[in-house]
């Protein structure tokens, strides 16, 4: 049997936004870009969000940091509910999936729902034992034993999108398609239809305090209210035609919030008599809203991983999840893995000085697309190029960018400086050269009139290469005075990397092709990286053996044998990855791409090592250690291993204590720690103390 082990190397432990990460992880959006459908907070700090592709996210610090949990499914998840505490919760979704955790999401276990119909809502009104789920084709499920068994009721063909039992497990409501409102007073045995006087789909229903006064929201700004337990529903003026997907009345039936399409958030303070629109500064649809303790602090979540937070009753909403959604075209870390730059669409330039924990937008002074960015020798002097002949220069680390006269209006796509003075820029049928730091640019004659995607002068100002459209590679050995052309079919060629001089280099492009030269471009051998689409960027950081290629459909490939073979790595996204950079070594690297994605790896893109040794305690041969509870408040225990001794490490890799498996972490401060059996490499796990 094969087992997995994780070797703890302190230098490779990295804290991103408060959580340890492995493989490739997201720096933007921090919610990994999954569209979020439901959010549940227990208090203002600990919360869970679920969404597309089986996404489950958790925060323990009020949304400042989010960690992705393993759901074990790629089905979309539509609703999440933790009824009593942060340990036991449920999530439901497409295909009738129901998941349950009893350890704060460290493990999610699938339950037998008995249906393949999509489930859109789940609620456990009183405790973690009795709960309800609702979904397509009038499906209503009920459990009284914590999900061990679920019984099903079919209420016709109605689409049921939200279920609410406001005070107990007997009286509840469900709403859905075509204005459907259903009510039960006997724990779901019987359901009666109520007249909503609306034919519009209703997405959410809430009864804030009791079973008498409630609200429902839906399509085209629909807001309904009842004060008599649904005997009658009256329409309220919402002031918007946007679809409303979610409701939250945190304290009473007077002050409430609703969120919907186009980032709309509404608020009422008089029981829906009037609704005012708040400024969310969001354009993505918001599918969930939650004010967990009061009307001051609340969260809204929605499409493309947007998560908003307010601490002043909605006056100001801060986007916790997304820095930018524009396409990011190139990432550059000129000296080390701490200070880097990214350029992209609409004049975007981002800078980090802390290894990507924070990316700060810079003022580029242009709205033109910036397709390439390059800092030749330090973090202060750099160049960015892009649309309409744009060339920008900074000499103060991006505090200010000056526009240089390029003498062309052609789109410029690549930039390469040998030193801060001598550099080349290439674009659509254009190669420019400067020998005075960009003050003046002279036109070169590349002998190619179509798109040139990239340029690189790897060792000196004499020998350089261009990757072009139609499988063309250009080469100069006299500083650009003359260029020779080689053609390799009709595919596009984009990325260039010469890691250790001008002899051995790689060019990548369409259909996952990789071209390699070992004789300074005199000849090129082709191979395939096994990607489903084109490769946009390639980087060999230290030597000619270990390198990375990225491209369409979230593709990341790694080679350790000079391109003879390429291994696929999981990027966590299906979006286009445009650029990759490993600034110092093959371990720590960054990638950028479509929709603002920024990825980072600190372990060469890998995280687990297969272990076939078959030695040691049989009980320890598991995929990690499973402390219970996790997160924990006072202490955690390791079931079945209470007598074993365990070592705990902080995120810097320092050992912080040794504990028996019966009382792990009893004296620790709140935080994220790593745990393994004392004096063994096997069974590394992550454990979180919340307070």
SVG drawing of the C-alpha trace seen along z (x, -y; Angstrom):
<svg xmlns="http://www.w3.org/2000/svg" viewBox="-54 -61 82 63">
<polyline fill="none" stroke="black" stroke-width="0.4" points="0.0,0.0 1.2,-3.5 1.1,-6.2 1.8,-10.0 4.2,-11.7 5.0,-15.4 8.6,-16.3 8.7,-19.4 11.4,-21.8 11.2,-25.1 12.6,-27.2 9.7,-26.0 6.9,-26.8 5.1,-29.9 2.3,-31.8 -0.1,-33.3 -2.8,-35.5 -2.6,-33.6 -2.6,-30.0 0.1,-27.6 0.0,-26.8 1.5,-24.1 1.8,-23.5 0.5,-26.5 -1.8,-28.8 -3.7,-32.0 -2.5,-35.4 -5.3,-37.0 -8.1,-36.3 -7.5,-35.0 -10.7,-33.1 -9.2,-31.2 -11.6,-32.7 -14.5,-30.3 -17.9,-31.8 -19.4,-31.8 -23.0,-30.9 -23.4,-30.8 -21.6,-32.2 -22.1,-31.3 -20.4,-33.1 -20.5,-32.1 -19.6,-35.4 -17.8,-38.1 -14.5,-36.2 -15.0,-32.5 -16.9,-31.9 -17.3,-29.5 -18.1,-30.1 -19.0,-27.5 -19.4,-27.7 -18.5,-26.4 -16.3,-23.4 -16.8,-22.1 -15.1,-25.1 -15.2,-25.4 -13.3,-28.4 -12.8,-29.1 -11.6,-32.3 -10.8,-32.6 -9.9,-36.3 -12.9,-38.1 -12.3,-37.5 -8.8,-39.0 -7.5,-35.5 -9.2,-32.6 -8.0,-29.0 -9.4,-26.4 -10.7,-23.2 -10.8,-19.8 -14.5,-19.1 -13.8,-15.8 -16.1,-16.9 -16.1,-19.1 -19.9,-19.5 -21.0,-23.1 -22.0,-23.8 -24.9,-26.1 -25.5,-26.4 -23.6,-26.0 -24.8,-26.0 -23.1,-25.6 -26.0,-25.5 -24.4,-25.7 -20.6,-26.0 -17.6,-26.1 -17.1,-22.3 -20.3,-20.8 -21.6,-22.0 -23.4,-20.9 -23.1,-21.9 -25.4,-20.9 -25.1,-21.3 -25.5,-20.0 -26.3,-16.4 -27.9,-16.0 -24.6,-16.1 -24.6,-16.6 -21.4,-17.1 -20.9,-17.1 -18.0,-18.1 -17.6,-17.6 -14.1,-19.1 -14.4,-22.6 -13.9,-21.5 -10.7,-19.6 -12.6,-16.7 -15.9,-16.8 -17.8,-13.5 -20.4,-12.8 -23.8,-11.7 -26.3,-9.7 -29.1,-12.1 -31.1,-9.6 -31.5,-12.1 -29.6,-13.3 -31.5,-16.6 -29.6,-19.8 -30.0,-21.1 -29.9,-24.8 -30.6,-25.4 -29.8,-23.7 -30.8,-24.7 -30.6,-23.1 -32.9,-25.3 -32.1,-24.3 -29.3,-21.9 -27.0,-19.8 -29.4,-16.8 -32.6,-18.0 -32.3,-19.7 -33.8,-20.4 -32.6,-20.7 -34.5,-21.9 -33.9,-21.8 -35.0,-21.0 -38.3,-19.3 -39.9,-20.2 -37.3,-18.1 -37.4,-18.6 -35.1,-16.4 -35.2,-16.0 -32.9,-14.4 -33.3,-13.9 -30.0,-12.1 -27.4,-14.5 -27.5,-13.4 -27.1,-9.7 -30.4,-9.3 -32.3,-11.7 -36.0,-11.3 -37.4,-12.8 -40.6,-14.6 -41.5,-15.7 -43.6,-18.8 -44.4,-18.7 -42.1,-20.3 -41.4,-23.5 -37.9,-24.8 -37.1,-25.4 -34.2,-27.7 -34.4,-28.6 -35.7,-27.0 -36.2,-28.7 -37.4,-27.3 -37.3,-30.5 -37.9,-29.2 -38.2,-25.5 -38.2,-22.3 -41.9,-22.3 -42.8,-25.5 -40.9,-26.4 -41.1,-28.0 -39.7,-27.3 -39.6,-29.6 -38.6,-29.2 -39.6,-29.4 -42.7,-31.2 -43.3,-32.9 -43.7,-29.6 -44.1,-29.9 -44.7,-26.8 -45.3,-26.4 -45.2,-23.5 -46.3,-23.4 -45.7,-19.8 -41.9,-19.4 -42.2,-18.9 -44.8,-16.1 -47.3,-18.4 -46.7,-21.6 -49.3,-24.1 -49.0,-26.6 -49.3,-30.3 -50.4,-33.1 -47.5,-35.3 -49.3,-37.3 -46.0,-37.1 -44.9,-35.0 -41.3,-35.9 -38.7,-33.5 -38.0,-33.9 -34.4,-33.3 -34.4,-33.7 -36.7,-33.7 -36.0,-34.9 -38.1,-35.1 -36.0,-37.1 -37.6,-36.4 -40.6,-34.2 -42.9,-32.4 -45.1,-35.5 -43.0,-38.2 -40.9,-37.3 -39.5,-38.5 -38.8,-37.0 -36.7,-38.4 -36.3,-37.5 -36.1,-38.4 -36.2,-42.0 -36.0,-43.5 -39.0,-41.6 -39.4,-42.0 -42.4,-40.4 -43.4,-40.7 -45.8,-38.9 -46.8,-39.7 -49.3,-36.9 -47.3,-33.8 -47.7,-33.9 -51.5,-34.1 -50.9,-37.1 -47.8,-38.6 -47.5,-42.2 -45.1,-43.6 -42.5,-46.2 -40.8,-48.8 -37.1,-47.8 -36.1,-50.6 -34.1,-48.3 -34.7,-46.0 -31.7,-43.9 -32.3,-40.3 -32.1,-39.9 -30.5,-36.6 -30.0,-36.9 -31.5,-38.3 -30.2,-39.0 -32.1,-40.4 -29.5,-40.2 -31.3,-41.5 -35.0,-42.1 -37.6,-42.5 -36.8,-46.2 -33.2,-46.3 -32.2,-44.1 -30.0,-43.7 -30.4,-42.2 -27.8,-41.4 -28.1,-40.7 -27.0,-41.0 -24.5,-43.6 -23.2,-44.0 -26.4,-45.6 -26.9,-45.8 -30.1,-47.1 -30.8,-48.1 -34.0,-48.8 -34.3,-50.2 -38.1,-50.3 -39.2,-46.8 -39.1,-47.2 -41.1,-50.3 -38.2,-51.8 -35.1,-50.2 -32.0,-52.3 -29.2,-51.2 -25.7,-51.0 -22.5,-51.6 -20.8,-48.2 -18.2,-49.1 -18.8,-45.7 -19.9,-44.8 -20.0,-41.0 -23.4,-39.5 -23.6,-38.9 -25.2,-35.6 -25.0,-35.6 -25.2,-38.1 -24.7,-37.5 -24.7,-39.7 -23.8,-37.2 -24.1,-39.1 -25.5,-42.6 -26.3,-45.1 -22.8,-46.6 -20.5,-43.8 -21.6,-41.9 -20.3,-39.9 -21.5,-39.5 -20.1,-37.0 -20.6,-36.2 -19.3,-35.6 -15.6,-35.1 -14.8,-34.9 -15.8,-38.4 -16.2,-38.7 -17.2,-42.1 -17.1,-43.2 -18.6,-46.1 -18.1,-47.1 -20.3,-50.2 -23.7,-49.0 -23.0,-49.0 -21.8,-52.5 -18.5,-51.2 -17.8,-47.8 -14.3,-46.5 -13.4,-43.8 -11.6,-41.1 -11.2,-38.6 -10.2,-40.4 -7.4,-42.9 -8.1,-43.2 -10.0,-41.3 -8.1,-42.6 -5.9,-40.3 -2.3,-40.4 0.2,-39.8 3.7,-39.6 5.3,-39.0 8.8,-40.1 10.9,-39.6 14.2,-41.2 16.5,-40.4 14.8,-38.1 11.5,-36.5 10.3,-39.5 10.1,-42.5 8.2,-42.0 6.1,-43.7 3.1,-42.7 1.8,-44.5 -1.5,-44.1 -4.5,-45.6 -5.8,-49.1 -2.3,-50.4 -2.2,-48.1 1.1,-47.8 1.2,-46.0 4.1,-45.8 4.9,-43.7 7.8,-43.9 6.7,-41.0 6.7,-38.1 3.2,-38.7 1.4,-38.8 0.3,-42.3 0.2,-43.6 -0.1,-47.4 -1.4,-49.1 0.9,-51.7 0.0,-54.8 1.3,-54.1 -0.2,-57.2 -1.8,-55.3 -4.8,-53.2 -3.0,-51.4 -2.4,-47.6 1.0,-46.9 2.0,-43.5 5.6,-43.3 7.6,-44.6 11.3,-44.3 13.7,-45.4 17.2,-44.6 19.5,-44.8 17.7,-46.1 14.2,-46.8 14.4,-50.5 14.9,-51.0 12.5,-49.2 10.5,-49.4 7.0,-48.5 5.7,-48.3 2.3,-47.9 -0.4,-49.2 -0.1,-52.2 3.7,-52.3 3.7,-52.7 7.1,-52.6 7.2,-53.5 10.2,-53.9 10.7,-54.2 13.9,-54.9 12.4,-54.8 10.8,-51.4 7.5,-52.4 6.7,-55.4 6.6,-57.3 6.5,-56.1 7.5,-58.4 6.3,-57.9 9.2,-57.6 8.9,-58.6 9.0,-55.3 8.5,-56.8 5.8,-54.2 2.1,-53.5 2.5,-49.8 1.6,-47.5 4.8,-46.6 4.8,-43.2 8.3,-42.4 11.2,-44.2 14.7,-43.1 17.5,-45.2 21.1,-43.9 21.8,-46.7 19.9,-49.8 21.1,-51.6 21.0,-49.1 17.7,-47.5 15.4,-46.2 11.6,-46.4 9.6,-44.3 6.1,-44.3 3.9,-44.2 6.5,-44.2 8.7,-46.3 12.1,-46.1 13.4,-49.1 16.8,-49.6 18.1,-52.1 21.6,-52.7 20.8,-55.6 18.2,-54.2 15.3,-54.9 15.9,-58.5 16.2,-57.6 15.0,-54.6 16.2,-53.5 14.2,-51.4 15.7,-48.0 14.8,-46.0 13.8,-42.5 12.7,-41.5 9.3,-40.3 6.2,-42.4 3.8,-40.5 3.4,-40.1 6.6,-39.7 5.5,-38.5 8.7,-38.5 12.4,-39.5 15.3,-38.4 19.0,-39.2 20.2,-36.7 23.9,-37.4 25.0,-40.6 23.8,-43.3 24.8,-41.4 23.0,-38.1 19.2,-38.2 16.1,-36.3 12.5,-37.1 9.5,-34.7 6.9,-35.5 3.7,-34.6 3.6,-31.8 6.2,-29.7 9.0,-32.2 12.2,-32.6 14.4,-35.7 18.0,-35.8 20.7,-38.6 24.4,-38.3 25.3,-42.0 23.0,-43.9 20.0,-44.0 21.7,-45.3 20.8,-42.1 18.3,-39.4 18.0,-35.9 14.7,-34.0 13.8,-30.4 10.2,-29.1 8.6,-26.1 5.1,-25.7 2.1,-27.9 1.9,-27.9 2.3,-31.0 5.6,-31.3 5.4,-33.5 7.7,-32.7 11.5,-32.7 14.0,-31.6 17.8,-31.3 18.8,-30.5 22.6,-30.4 23.8,-32.4 23.1,-32.5 23.8,-28.9 20.9,-26.8 17.4,-28.2 13.7,-27.4 10.8,-29.0 7.2,-27.9 3.9,-28.5 0.9,-27.1 -0.3,-23.5 2.1,-23.1 5.2,-23.1 8.6,-23.6 11.6,-24.4 15.1,-24.0 18.5,-25.0 21.9,-24.1 23.9,-26.0 22.8,-29.5 19.9,-29.2 21.7,-27.6 19.2,-24.8 16.1,-24.0 14.6,-20.7 10.8,-20.5 8.9,-18.6 5.5,-18.7 4.8,-19.6 1.4,-17.8 -0.8,-20.8 -4.3,-21.1 -3.6,-24.5 -0.7,-26.9 2.0,-27.8 2.4,-31.5 5.5,-31.7 8.6,-29.6 11.2,-30.1 14.4,-28.2 15.5,-30.0 19.0,-28.6 20.1,-26.0 19.1,-24.4 17.5,-21.4 14.7,-22.6 12.1,-24.9 8.4,-25.8 5.9,-26.5 2.4,-28.0 -0.5,-28.6 -4.1,-28.1 -6.6,-26.3 -4.6,-26.8 -1.7,-24.7 1.5,-24.6 4.2,-22.1 7.6,-21.4 10.7,-19.7 13.8,-18.6 15.6,-17.0 16.0,-19.8 12.6,-19.5 12.8,-15.8 9.7,-15.3 7.2,-17.6 5.0,-17.0 1.6,-18.6 1.1,-20.6 -2.2,-21.7 -2.7,-25.4 -6.2,-25.4 -7.6,-27.4 -8.9,-26.8 -8.0,-30.4 -5.2,-31.4 -1.9,-31.7 0.2,-34.3 3.5,-34.5 5.8,-32.6 8.8,-33.7 11.1,-31.9 13.4,-34.7 16.1,-32.9 15.7,-29.1 13.3,-26.4 11.3,-26.4 9.7,-29.9 7.9,-31.2 5.0,-33.3 2.5,-33.2 0.0,-35.7 -3.0,-35.4 -6.5,-36.1 -9.1,-37.7 -6.4,-39.0 -5.0,-35.7 -1.7,-35.6 -0.3,-32.3 2.7,-31.4 4.6,-28.3 7.2,-27.9 8.0,-24.2 8.5,-23.9 4.8,-23.4 4.7,-20.1 3.6,-19.2 3.3,-15.5 5.9,-12.7 4.7,-9.1 6.1,-6.8 6.3,-3.0 8.6,-2.3 5.9,-0.3 7.6,-0.8 6.7,-2.1 3.4,-2.2 0.6,-1.0 -1.7,-3.5 0.5,-6.4 0.4,-5.4 -2.4,-7.8 -2.6,-10.8 -1.8,-13.3 -2.9,-13.5 -6.5,-14.3 -6.8,-16.3 -10.3,-16.7 -11.6,-19.3 -9.8,-21.4 -9.9,-24.4 -9.9,-24.0 -10.3,-26.3 -8.7,-24.7 -6.9,-21.6 -7.2,-18.9 -6.8,-15.2 -5.6,-12.6 -8.1,-9.8 -6.5,-6.4 -3.1,-8.0 -3.7,-9.6 -0.6,-8.0 1.8,-9.1 3.9,-12.2 3.6,-14.9 5.8,-17.9 4.2,-21.2 5.8,-23.8 4.8,-27.4 4.6,-28.7 8.3,-29.6 9.2,-26.0 10.2,-26.5 9.2,-23.8 6.8,-25.3 6.1,-22.3 5.7,-18.6 2.4,-17.1 0.6,-13.9 -2.1,-13.0 -4.7,-13.4 -4.0,-17.2 -2.4,-18.8 -1.8,-22.5 -3.3,-23.2 -0.9,-26.1 -0.6,-27.6 -1.6,-31.0 -4.2,-31.2 -2.6,-30.6 -1.8,-28.1 0.6,-25.2 2.0,-22.0 1.9,-18.7 3.7,-15.5 4.6,-12.4 7.7,-13.2 11.0,-12.2 9.2,-10.9 8.8,-12.4 5.5,-10.8 2.0,-12.2 2.3,-16.0 -0.9,-17.8 -2.2,-21.4 -3.9,-22.5 -5.5,-25.8 -6.2,-27.3 -8.9,-30.0 -8.9,-31.5"/>
</svg>
